[in-house]
Amino acid sequence: MAASNFTRGEGPLPSDRRTPHPRYFNPQHPRYAQVMACHDAALAAGHSQYLDPITGGHVETAESIWKGRDCCNLGCRHCPYLPR
């Protein structure tokens, strides 16, 4: 059974859900590539968060959200549940 757009994902994170929706992180942001490199490194290492190079805070990865909880509607940068 496929997961709905806003409930906890089933199975591995789909590849099309690894990229943030532009509503939550604009690809034109000057540090987009740097942020995505941090996100991708965290995913590769199996980490649930990474240190944000923009704010210095911790940001949850798309995979962590996908596996751990439903959408909270707070506009998380890497929310995998926003309709595509």
mmCIF file as gemmi writes it, N, C-alpha and C atoms, coordinates in Angstrom:
data_model
loop_
_atom_site.group_PDB
_atom_site.id
_atom_site.type_symbol
_atom_site.label_atom_id
_atom_site.label_alt_id
_atom_site.label_comp_id
_atom_site.label_asym_id
_atom_site.label_entity_id
_atom_site.label_seq_id
_atom_site.pdbx_PDB_ins_code
_atom_site.Cartn_x
_atom_site.Cartn_y
_atom_site.Cartn_z
_atom_site.occupancy
_atom_site.B_iso_or_equiv
_atom_site.pdbx_formal_charge
_atom_site.auth_seq_id
_atom_site.auth_asym_id
_atom_site.pdbx_PDB_model_num
ATOM 1 N N . MET Axp A 1 ? 0.853 -1.185 0 1 0 ? 1 A 1
ATOM 2 C CA . MET Axp A 1 ? 0 0 0 1 0 ? 1 A 1
ATOM 3 C C . MET Axp A 1 ? 0.889 1.235 0 1 0 ? 1 A 1
ATOM 4 N N . ALA Axp A 2 ? 0.642 2.16 -0.889 1 0 ? 2 A 1
ATOM 5 C CA . ALA Axp A 2 ? 1.445 3.383 -0.985 1 0 ? 2 A 1
ATOM 6 C C . ALA Axp A 2 ? 1.072 4.359 0.115 1 0 ? 2 A 1
ATOM 7 N N . ALA Axp A 3 ? 2.074 5.1 0.575 1 0 ? 3 A 1
ATOM 8 C CA . ALA Axp A 3 ? 1.831 6.12 1.592 1 0 ? 3 A 1
ATOM 9 C C . ALA Axp A 3 ? 1.142 7.316 0.949 1 0 ? 3 A 1
ATOM 10 N N . SER Axp A 4 ? 0.278 7.946 1.696 1 0 ? 4 A 1
ATOM 11 C CA . SER Axp A 4 ? -0.33 9.173 1.188 1 0 ? 4 A 1
ATOM 12 C C . SER Axp A 4 ? 0.707 10.284 1.246 1 0 ? 4 A 1
ATOM 13 N N . ASN Axp A 5 ? 0.388 11.442 0.751 1 0 ? 5 A 1
ATOM 14 C CA . ASN Axp A 5 ? 1.339 12.544 0.715 1 0 ? 5 A 1
ATOM 15 C C . ASN Axp A 5 ? 1.734 13.056 2.085 1 0 ? 5 A 1
ATOM 16 N N . PHE Axp A 6 ? 0.92 12.825 3.117 1 0 ? 6 A 1
ATOM 17 C CA . PHE Axp A 6 ? 1.181 13.462 4.392 1 0 ? 6 A 1
ATOM 18 C C . PHE Axp A 6 ? 1.299 12.496 5.573 1 0 ? 6 A 1
ATOM 19 N N . THR Axp A 7 ? 1.374 11.195 5.322 1 0 ? 7 A 1
ATOM 20 C CA . THR Axp A 7 ? 1.534 10.234 6.403 1 0 ? 7 A 1
ATOM 21 C C . THR Axp A 7 ? 2.854 9.506 6.273 1 0 ? 7 A 1
ATOM 22 N N . ARG Axp A 8 ? 3.304 8.935 7.376 1 0 ? 8 A 1
ATOM 23 C CA . ARG Axp A 8 ? 4.598 8.271 7.446 1 0 ? 8 A 1
ATOM 24 C C . ARG Axp A 8 ? 4.841 7.385 6.233 1 0 ? 8 A 1
ATOM 25 N N . GLY Axp A 9 ? 6.021 7.543 5.647 1 0 ? 9 A 1
ATOM 26 C CA . GLY Axp A 9 ? 6.368 6.784 4.454 1 0 ? 9 A 1
ATOM 27 C C . GLY Axp A 9 ? 6.606 5.32 4.739 1 0 ? 9 A 1
ATOM 28 N N . GLU Axp A 10 ? 6.397 4.515 3.738 1 0 ? 10 A 1
ATOM 29 C CA . GLU Axp A 10 ? 6.659 3.086 3.822 1 0 ? 10 A 1
ATOM 30 C C . GLU Axp A 10 ? 7.82 2.766 2.901 1 0 ? 10 A 1
ATOM 31 N N . GLY Axp A 11 ? 8.712 1.911 3.358 1 0 ? 11 A 1
ATOM 32 C CA . GLY Axp A 11 ? 9.853 1.522 2.543 1 0 ? 11 A 1
ATOM 33 C C . GLY Axp A 11 ? 10.888 2.635 2.483 1 0 ? 11 A 1
ATOM 34 N N . PRO Axp A 12 ? 11.83 2.491 1.577 1 0 ? 12 A 1
ATOM 35 C CA . PRO Axp A 12 ? 12.886 3.503 1.47 1 0 ? 12 A 1
ATOM 36 C C . PRO Axp A 12 ? 12.354 4.833 0.919 1 0 ? 12 A 1
ATOM 37 N N . LEU Axp A 13 ? 13.059 5.891 1.246 1 0 ? 13 A 1
ATOM 38 C CA . LEU Axp A 13 ? 12.706 7.216 0.74 1 0 ? 13 A 1
ATOM 39 C C . LEU Axp A 13 ? 12.842 7.228 -0.781 1 0 ? 13 A 1
ATOM 40 N N . PRO Axp A 14 ? 11.762 7.554 -1.507 1 0 ? 14 A 1
ATOM 41 C CA . PRO Axp A 14 ? 11.866 7.637 -2.966 1 0 ? 14 A 1
ATOM 42 C C . PRO Axp A 14 ? 12.862 8.724 -3.387 1 0 ? 14 A 1
ATOM 43 N N . SER Axp A 15 ? 13.597 8.476 -4.432 1 0 ? 15 A 1
ATOM 44 C CA . SER Axp A 15 ? 14.643 9.417 -4.856 1 0 ? 15 A 1
ATOM 45 C C . SER Axp A 15 ? 14.083 10.803 -5.174 1 0 ? 15 A 1
ATOM 46 N N . ASP Axp A 16 ? 12.855 10.88 -5.674 1 0 ? 16 A 1
ATOM 47 C CA . ASP Axp A 16 ? 12.287 12.189 -6.002 1 0 ? 16 A 1
ATOM 48 C C . ASP Axp A 16 ? 11.88 12.981 -4.764 1 0 ? 16 A 1
ATOM 49 N N . ARG Axp A 17 ? 11.969 12.37 -3.584 1 0 ? 17 A 1
ATOM 50 C CA . ARG Axp A 17 ? 11.626 13.059 -2.344 1 0 ? 17 A 1
ATOM 51 C C . ARG Axp A 17 ? 12.864 13.558 -1.6 1 0 ? 17 A 1
ATOM 52 N N . ARG Axp A 18 ? 14.053 13.341 -2.157 1 0 ? 18 A 1
ATOM 53 C CA . ARG Axp A 18 ? 15.295 13.797 -1.513 1 0 ? 18 A 1
ATOM 54 C C . ARG Axp A 18 ? 15.547 15.284 -1.716 1 0 ? 18 A 1
ATOM 55 N N . THR Axp A 19 ? 14.976 15.841 -2.748 1 0 ? 19 A 1
ATOM 56 C CA . THR Axp A 19 ? 15.181 17.252 -3.072 1 0 ? 19 A 1
ATOM 57 C C . THR Axp A 19 ? 14.076 18.089 -2.447 1 0 ? 19 A 1
ATOM 58 N N . PRO Axp A 20 ? 14.426 19.159 -1.731 1 0 ? 20 A 1
ATOM 59 C CA . PRO Axp A 20 ? 13.392 19.98 -1.086 1 0 ? 20 A 1
ATOM 60 C C . PRO Axp A 20 ? 12.451 20.629 -2.097 1 0 ? 20 A 1
ATOM 61 N N . HIS Axp A 21 ? 11.211 20.727 -1.707 1 0 ? 21 A 1
ATOM 62 C CA . HIS Axp A 21 ? 10.246 21.447 -2.538 1 0 ? 21 A 1
ATOM 63 C C . HIS Axp A 21 ? 10.636 22.925 -2.524 1 0 ? 21 A 1
ATOM 64 N N . PRO Axp A 22 ? 10.562 23.61 -3.667 1 0 ? 22 A 1
ATOM 65 C CA . PRO Axp A 22 ? 10.945 25.032 -3.723 1 0 ? 22 A 1
ATOM 66 C C . PRO Axp A 22 ? 10.213 25.919 -2.728 1 0 ? 22 A 1
ATOM 67 N N . ARG Axp A 23 ? 9.031 25.5 -2.291 1 0 ? 23 A 1
ATOM 68 C CA . ARG Axp A 23 ? 8.293 26.277 -1.297 1 0 ? 23 A 1
ATOM 69 C C . ARG Axp A 23 ? 9.081 26.336 0.019 1 0 ? 23 A 1
ATOM 70 N N . TYR Axp A 24 ? 9.846 25.277 0.307 1 0 ? 24 A 1
ATOM 71 C CA . TYR Axp A 24 ? 10.572 25.2 1.571 1 0 ? 24 A 1
ATOM 72 C C . TYR Axp A 24 ? 12.045 25.566 1.456 1 0 ? 24 A 1
ATOM 73 N N . PHE Axp A 25 ? 12.618 25.422 0.278 1 0 ? 25 A 1
ATOM 74 C CA . PHE Axp A 25 ? 14.003 25.838 0.074 1 0 ? 25 A 1
ATOM 75 C C . PHE Axp A 25 ? 14.211 26.104 -1.406 1 0 ? 25 A 1
ATOM 76 N N . ASN Axp A 26 ? 14.327 27.368 -1.741 1 0 ? 26 A 1
ATOM 77 C CA . ASN Axp A 26 ? 14.433 27.801 -3.124 1 0 ? 26 A 1
ATOM 78 C C . ASN Axp A 26 ? 15.759 27.359 -3.743 1 0 ? 26 A 1
ATOM 79 N N . PRO Axp A 27 ? 15.709 26.658 -4.875 1 0 ? 27 A 1
ATOM 80 C CA . PRO Axp A 27 ? 16.942 26.226 -5.53 1 0 ? 27 A 1
ATOM 81 C C . PRO Axp A 27 ? 17.823 27.391 -5.993 1 0 ? 27 A 1
ATOM 82 N N . GLN Axp A 28 ? 17.275 28.593 -6.013 1 0 ? 28 A 1
ATOM 83 C CA . GLN Axp A 28 ? 18.053 29.768 -6.399 1 0 ? 28 A 1
ATOM 84 C C . GLN Axp A 28 ? 18.806 30.382 -5.214 1 0 ? 28 A 1
ATOM 85 N N . HIS Axp A 29 ? 18.616 29.839 -4.024 1 0 ? 29 A 1
ATOM 86 C CA . HIS Axp A 29 ? 19.314 30.355 -2.843 1 0 ? 29 A 1
ATOM 87 C C . HIS Axp A 29 ? 20.821 30.249 -3.089 1 0 ? 29 A 1
ATOM 88 N N . PRO Axp A 30 ? 21.59 31.273 -2.743 1 0 ? 30 A 1
ATOM 89 C CA . PRO Axp A 30 ? 23.031 31.252 -3.032 1 0 ? 30 A 1
ATOM 90 C C . PRO Axp A 30 ? 23.796 30.111 -2.359 1 0 ? 30 A 1
ATOM 91 N N . ARG Axp A 31 ? 23.236 29.518 -1.314 1 0 ? 31 A 1
ATOM 92 C CA . ARG Axp A 31 ? 23.938 28.425 -0.634 1 0 ? 31 A 1
ATOM 93 C C . ARG Axp A 31 ? 23.22 27.078 -0.789 1 0 ? 31 A 1
ATOM 94 N N . TYR Axp A 32 ? 22.349 27.02 -1.777 1 0 ? 32 A 1
ATOM 95 C CA . TYR Axp A 32 ? 21.582 25.794 -2.025 1 0 ? 32 A 1
ATOM 96 C C . TYR Axp A 32 ? 22.496 24.587 -2.222 1 0 ? 32 A 1
ATOM 97 N N . ALA Axp A 33 ? 23.488 24.689 -3.086 1 0 ? 33 A 1
ATOM 98 C CA . ALA Axp A 33 ? 24.384 23.559 -3.366 1 0 ? 33 A 1
ATOM 99 C C . ALA Axp A 33 ? 25.123 23.125 -2.108 1 0 ? 33 A 1
ATOM 100 N N . GLN Axp A 34 ? 25.551 24.062 -1.307 1 0 ? 34 A 1
ATOM 101 C CA . GLN Axp A 34 ? 26.262 23.742 -0.078 1 0 ? 34 A 1
ATOM 102 C C . GLN Axp A 34 ? 25.34 23.006 0.901 1 0 ? 34 A 1
ATOM 103 N N . VAL Axp A 35 ? 24.132 23.489 1.052 1 0 ? 35 A 1
ATOM 104 C CA . VAL Axp A 35 ? 23.166 22.848 1.944 1 0 ? 35 A 1
ATOM 105 C C . VAL Axp A 35 ? 22.849 21.434 1.458 1 0 ? 35 A 1
ATOM 106 N N . MET Axp A 36 ? 22.623 21.29 0.167 1 0 ? 36 A 1
ATOM 107 C CA . MET Axp A 36 ? 22.297 19.972 -0.368 1 0 ? 36 A 1
ATOM 108 C C . MET Axp A 36 ? 23.464 19.003 -0.231 1 0 ? 36 A 1
ATOM 109 N N . ALA Axp A 37 ? 24.684 19.498 -0.329 1 0 ? 37 A 1
ATOM 110 C CA . ALA Axp A 37 ? 25.852 18.64 -0.12 1 0 ? 37 A 1
ATOM 111 C C . ALA Axp A 37 ? 25.879 18.135 1.323 1 0 ? 37 A 1
ATOM 112 N N . CYS Axp A 38 ? 25.546 18.993 2.267 1 0 ? 38 A 1
ATOM 113 C CA . CYS Axp A 38 ? 25.478 18.58 3.677 1 0 ? 38 A 1
ATOM 114 C C . CYS Axp A 38 ? 24.371 17.552 3.885 1 0 ? 38 A 1
ATOM 115 N N . HIS Axp A 39 ? 23.211 17.79 3.274 1 0 ? 39 A 1
ATOM 116 C CA . HIS Axp A 39 ? 22.084 16.858 3.384 1 0 ? 39 A 1
ATOM 117 C C . HIS Axp A 39 ? 22.455 15.498 2.788 1 0 ? 39 A 1
ATOM 118 N N . ASP Axp A 40 ? 23.039 15.513 1.602 1 0 ? 40 A 1
ATOM 119 C CA . ASP Axp A 40 ? 23.391 14.262 0.934 1 0 ? 40 A 1
ATOM 120 C C . ASP Axp A 40 ? 24.469 13.498 1.703 1 0 ? 40 A 1
ATOM 121 N N . ALA Axp A 41 ? 25.416 14.216 2.299 1 0 ? 41 A 1
ATOM 122 C CA . ALA Axp A 41 ? 26.457 13.568 3.104 1 0 ? 41 A 1
ATOM 123 C C . ALA Axp A 41 ? 25.84 12.921 4.344 1 0 ? 41 A 1
ATOM 124 N N . ALA Axp A 42 ? 24.875 13.598 4.953 1 0 ? 42 A 1
ATOM 125 C CA . ALA Axp A 42 ? 24.194 13.03 6.114 1 0 ? 42 A 1
ATOM 126 C C . ALA Axp A 42 ? 23.429 11.771 5.731 1 0 ? 42 A 1
ATOM 127 N N . LEU Axp A 43 ? 22.739 11.803 4.594 1 0 ? 43 A 1
ATOM 128 C CA . LEU Axp A 43 ? 22.019 10.623 4.128 1 0 ? 43 A 1
ATOM 129 C C . LEU Axp A 43 ? 22.978 9.462 3.887 1 0 ? 43 A 1
ATOM 130 N N . ALA Axp A 44 ? 24.087 9.741 3.218 1 0 ? 44 A 1
ATOM 131 C CA . ALA Axp A 44 ? 25.064 8.698 2.909 1 0 ? 44 A 1
ATOM 132 C C . ALA Axp A 44 ? 25.658 8.078 4.168 1 0 ? 44 A 1
ATOM 133 N N . ALA Axp A 45 ? 25.809 8.887 5.203 1 0 ? 45 A 1
ATOM 134 C CA . ALA Axp A 45 ? 26.382 8.408 6.468 1 0 ? 45 A 1
ATOM 135 C C . ALA Axp A 45 ? 25.33 7.784 7.392 1 0 ? 45 A 1
ATOM 136 N N . GLY Axp A 46 ? 24.059 7.861 6.99 1 0 ? 46 A 1
ATOM 137 C CA . GLY Axp A 46 ? 22.99 7.302 7.813 1 0 ? 46 A 1
ATOM 138 C C . GLY Axp A 46 ? 22.604 8.181 8.992 1 0 ? 46 A 1
ATOM 139 N N . HIS Axp A 47 ? 22.931 9.469 8.919 1 0 ? 47 A 1
ATOM 140 C CA . HIS Axp A 47 ? 22.586 10.4 9.995 1 0 ? 47 A 1
ATOM 141 C C . HIS Axp A 47 ? 21.184 10.951 9.791 1 0 ? 47 A 1
ATOM 142 N N . SER Axp A 48 ? 20.513 11.249 10.889 1 0 ? 48 A 1
ATOM 143 C CA . SER Axp A 48 ? 19.149 11.769 10.804 1 0 ? 48 A 1
ATOM 144 C C . SER Axp A 48 ? 19.112 13.291 10.677 1 0 ? 48 A 1
ATOM 145 N N . GLN Axp A 49 ? 20.241 13.954 10.966 1 0 ? 49 A 1
ATOM 146 C CA . GLN Axp A 49 ? 20.316 15.414 10.891 1 0 ? 49 A 1
ATOM 147 C C . GLN Axp A 49 ? 21.681 15.824 10.351 1 0 ? 49 A 1
ATOM 148 N N . TYR Axp A 50 ? 21.772 17.092 9.974 1 0 ? 50 A 1
ATOM 149 C CA . TYR Axp A 50 ? 23.055 17.668 9.592 1 0 ? 50 A 1
ATOM 150 C C . TYR Axp A 50 ? 23.123 19.082 10.144 1 0 ? 50 A 1
ATOM 151 N N . LEU Axp A 51 ? 24.318 19.608 10.239 1 0 ? 51 A 1
ATOM 152 C CA . LEU Axp A 51 ? 24.516 20.971 10.715 1 0 ? 51 A 1
ATOM 153 C C . LEU Axp A 51 ? 24.326 21.926 9.542 1 0 ? 51 A 1
ATOM 154 N N . ASP Axp A 52 ? 23.359 22.807 9.667 1 0 ? 52 A 1
ATOM 155 C CA . ASP Axp A 52 ? 23.014 23.737 8.593 1 0 ? 52 A 1
ATOM 156 C C . ASP Axp A 52 ? 24.106 24.789 8.427 1 0 ? 52 A 1
ATOM 157 N N . PRO Axp A 53 ? 24.704 24.879 7.24 1 0 ? 53 A 1
ATOM 158 C CA . PRO Axp A 53 ? 25.756 25.879 7.027 1 0 ? 53 A 1
ATOM 159 C C . PRO Axp A 53 ? 25.241 27.318 6.988 1 0 ? 53 A 1
ATOM 160 N N . ILE Axp A 54 ? 23.934 27.502 6.914 1 0 ? 54 A 1
ATOM 161 C CA . ILE Axp A 54 ? 23.366 28.848 6.885 1 0 ? 54 A 1
ATOM 162 C C . ILE Axp A 54 ? 23.102 29.358 8.301 1 0 ? 54 A 1
ATOM 163 N N . THR Axp A 55 ? 22.448 28.536 9.105 1 0 ? 55 A 1
ATOM 164 C CA . THR Axp A 55 ? 22.037 28.985 10.44 1 0 ? 55 A 1
ATOM 165 C C . THR Axp A 55 ? 22.89 28.43 11.576 1 0 ? 55 A 1
ATOM 166 N N . GLY Axp A 56 ? 23.6 27.342 11.31 1 0 ? 56 A 1
ATOM 167 C CA . GLY Axp A 56 ? 24.373 26.688 12.358 1 0 ? 56 A 1
ATOM 168 C C . GLY Axp A 56 ? 23.541 25.727 13.194 1 0 ? 56 A 1
ATOM 169 N N . GLY Axp A 57 ? 22.239 25.647 12.912 1 0 ? 57 A 1
ATOM 170 C CA . GLY Axp A 57 ? 21.363 24.738 13.642 1 0 ? 57 A 1
ATOM 171 C C . GLY Axp A 57 ? 21.313 23.362 13.003 1 0 ? 57 A 1
ATOM 172 N N . HIS Axp A 58 ? 20.661 22.438 13.677 1 0 ? 58 A 1
ATOM 173 C CA . HIS Axp A 58 ? 20.49 21.099 13.138 1 0 ? 58 A 1
ATOM 174 C C . HIS Axp A 58 ? 19.223 21.035 12.291 1 0 ? 58 A 1
ATOM 175 N N . VAL Axp A 59 ? 19.322 20.345 11.158 1 0 ? 59 A 1
ATOM 176 C CA . VAL Axp A 59 ? 18.201 20.19 10.238 1 0 ? 59 A 1
ATOM 177 C C . VAL Axp A 59 ? 17.983 18.706 10.015 1 0 ? 59 A 1
ATOM 178 N N . GLU Axp A 60 ? 16.738 18.275 10.109 1 0 ? 60 A 1
ATOM 179 C CA . GLU Axp A 60 ? 16.401 16.868 9.91 1 0 ? 60 A 1
ATOM 180 C C . GLU Axp A 60 ? 16.425 16.528 8.421 1 0 ? 60 A 1
ATOM 181 N N . THR Axp A 61 ? 16.928 15.337 8.109 1 0 ? 61 A 1
ATOM 182 C CA . THR Axp A 61 ? 16.975 14.912 6.711 1 0 ? 61 A 1
ATOM 183 C C . THR Axp A 61 ? 15.6 14.429 6.245 1 0 ? 61 A 1
ATOM 184 N N . ALA Axp A 62 ? 15.422 14.414 4.943 1 0 ? 62 A 1
ATOM 185 C CA . ALA Axp A 62 ? 14.171 13.926 4.365 1 0 ? 62 A 1
ATOM 186 C C . ALA Axp A 62 ? 13.918 12.477 4.758 1 0 ? 62 A 1
ATOM 187 N N . GLU Axp A 63 ? 14.974 11.667 4.768 1 0 ? 63 A 1
ATOM 188 C CA . GLU Axp A 63 ? 14.815 10.258 5.119 1 0 ? 63 A 1
ATOM 189 C C . GLU Axp A 63 ? 14.369 10.09 6.571 1 0 ? 63 A 1
ATOM 190 N N . SER Axp A 64 ? 14.916 10.888 7.455 1 0 ? 64 A 1
ATOM 191 C CA . SER Axp A 64 ? 14.536 10.813 8.86 1 0 ? 64 A 1
ATOM 192 C C . SER Axp A 64 ? 13.056 11.156 9.042 1 0 ? 64 A 1
ATOM 193 N N . ILE Axp A 65 ? 12.607 12.178 8.354 1 0 ? 65 A 1
ATOM 194 C CA . ILE Axp A 65 ? 11.192 12.558 8.426 1 0 ? 65 A 1
ATOM 195 C C . ILE Axp A 65 ? 10.338 11.443 7.825 1 0 ? 65 A 1
ATOM 196 N N . TRP Axp A 66 ? 10.743 10.943 6.676 1 0 ? 66 A 1
ATOM 197 C CA . TRP Axp A 66 ? 10 9.896 5.965 1 0 ? 66 A 1
ATOM 198 C C . TRP Axp A 66 ? 9.805 8.655 6.832 1 0 ? 66 A 1
ATOM 199 N N . LYS Axp A 67 ? 10.863 8.242 7.509 1 0 ? 67 A 1
ATOM 200 C CA . LYS Axp A 67 ? 10.814 7.019 8.3 1 0 ? 67 A 1
ATOM 201 C C . LYS Axp A 67 ? 10.231 7.233 9.697 1 0 ? 67 A 1
ATOM 202 N N . GLY Axp A 68 ? 10.316 8.467 10.202 1 0 ? 68 A 1
ATOM 203 C CA . GLY Axp A 68 ? 10.005 8.662 11.599 1 0 ? 68 A 1
ATOM 204 C C . GLY Axp A 68 ? 8.676 9.261 11.966 1 0 ? 68 A 1
ATOM 205 N N . ARG Axp A 69 ? 8.078 10.005 11.05 1 0 ? 69 A 1
ATOM 206 C CA . ARG Axp A 69 ? 6.857 10.688 11.482 1 0 ? 69 A 1
ATOM 207 C C . ARG Axp A 69 ? 6.043 11.176 10.299 1 0 ? 69 A 1
ATOM 208 N N . ASP Axp A 70 ? 4.827 11.557 10.615 1 0 ? 70 A 1
ATOM 209 C CA . ASP Axp A 70 ? 3.941 12.152 9.619 1 0 ? 70 A 1
ATOM 210 C C . ASP Axp A 70 ? 4.319 13.619 9.435 1 0 ? 70 A 1
ATOM 211 N N . CYS Axp A 71 ? 3.754 14.23 8.433 1 0 ? 71 A 1
ATOM 212 C CA . CYS Axp A 71 ? 3.98 15.652 8.203 1 0 ? 71 A 1
ATOM 213 C C . CYS Axp A 71 ? 3.442 16.46 9.383 1 0 ? 71 A 1
ATOM 214 N N . CYS Axp A 72 ? 4.238 17.427 9.836 1 0 ? 72 A 1
ATOM 215 C CA . CYS Axp A 72 ? 3.831 18.267 10.97 1 0 ? 72 A 1
ATOM 216 C C . CYS Axp A 72 ? 3.307 19.626 10.512 1 0 ? 72 A 1
ATOM 217 N N . ASN Axp A 73 ? 3.36 19.901 9.211 1 0 ? 73 A 1
ATOM 218 C CA . ASN Axp A 73 ? 2.888 21.162 8.631 1 0 ? 73 A 1
ATOM 219 C C . ASN Axp A 73 ? 3.626 22.392 9.157 1 0 ? 73 A 1
ATOM 220 N N . LEU Axp A 74 ? 4.903 22.226 9.518 1 0 ? 74 A 1
ATOM 221 C CA . LEU Axp A 74 ? 5.703 23.36 9.983 1 0 ? 74 A 1
ATOM 222 C C . LEU Axp A 74 ? 6.636 23.907 8.897 1 0 ? 74 A 1
ATOM 223 N N . GLY Axp A 75 ? 6.583 23.339 7.719 1 0 ? 75 A 1
ATOM 224 C CA . GLY Axp A 75 ? 7.414 23.819 6.628 1 0 ? 75 A 1
ATOM 225 C C . GLY Axp A 75 ? 8.852 23.356 6.704 1 0 ? 75 A 1
ATOM 226 N N . CYS Axp A 76 ? 9.081 22.157 7.195 1 0 ? 76 A 1
ATOM 227 C CA . CYS Axp A 76 ? 10.441 21.623 7.299 1 0 ? 76 A 1
ATOM 228 C C . CYS Axp A 76 ? 11.131 21.657 5.936 1 0 ? 76 A 1
ATOM 229 N N . ARG Axp A 77 ? 12.375 22.063 5.923 1 0 ? 77 A 1
ATOM 230 C CA . ARG Axp A 77 ? 13.124 22.233 4.684 1 0 ? 77 A 1
ATOM 231 C C . ARG Axp A 77 ? 13.094 20.991 3.807 1 0 ? 77 A 1
ATOM 232 N N . HIS Axp A 78 ? 13.236 19.825 4.389 1 0 ? 78 A 1
ATOM 233 C CA . HIS Axp A 78 ? 13.333 18.591 3.609 1 0 ? 78 A 1
ATOM 234 C C . HIS Axp A 78 ? 12.091 17.711 3.725 1 0 ? 78 A 1
ATOM 235 N N . CYS Axp A 79 ? 10.942 18.317 4.01 1 0 ? 79 A 1
ATOM 236 C CA . CYS Axp A 79 ? 9.714 17.533 4.155 1 0 ? 79 A 1
ATOM 237 C C . CYS Axp A 79 ? 9.442 16.738 2.87 1 0 ? 79 A 1
ATOM 238 N N . PRO Axp A 80 ? 9.381 15.407 2.978 1 0 ? 80 A 1
ATOM 239 C CA . PRO Axp A 80 ? 9.132 14.609 1.79 1 0 ? 80 A 1
ATOM 240 C C . PRO Axp A 80 ? 7.657 14.433 1.459 1 0 ? 80 A 1
ATOM 241 N N . TYR Axp A 81 ? 6.774 15.005 2.253 1 0 ? 81 A 1
ATOM 242 C CA . TYR Axp A 81 ? 5.347 14.765 2.093 1 0 ? 81 A 1
ATOM 243 C C . TYR Axp A 81 ? 4.618 15.822 1.272 1 0 ? 81 A 1
ATOM 244 N N . LEU Axp A 82 ? 5.233 16.933 0.991 1 0 ? 82 A 1
ATOM 245 C CA . LEU Axp A 82 ? 4.56 17.943 0.204 1 0 ? 82 A 1
ATOM 246 C C . LEU Axp A 82 ? 4.195 17.354 -1.154 1 0 ? 82 A 1
ATOM 247 N N . PRO Axp A 83 ? 2.983 17.548 -1.61 1 0 ? 83 A 1
ATOM 248 C CA . PRO Axp A 83 ? 2.6 16.98 -2.918 1 0 ? 83 A 1
ATOM 249 C C . PRO Axp A 83 ? 3.567 17.389 -4.006 1 0 ? 83 A 1
ATOM 250 N N . ARG Axp A 84 ? 3.911 16.444 -4.838 1 0 ? 84 A 1
ATOM 251 C CA . ARG Axp A 84 ? 4.879 16.673 -5.935 1 0 ? 84 A 1
ATOM 252 C C . ARG Axp A 84 ? 4.185 16.866 -7.23 1 0 ? 84 A 1
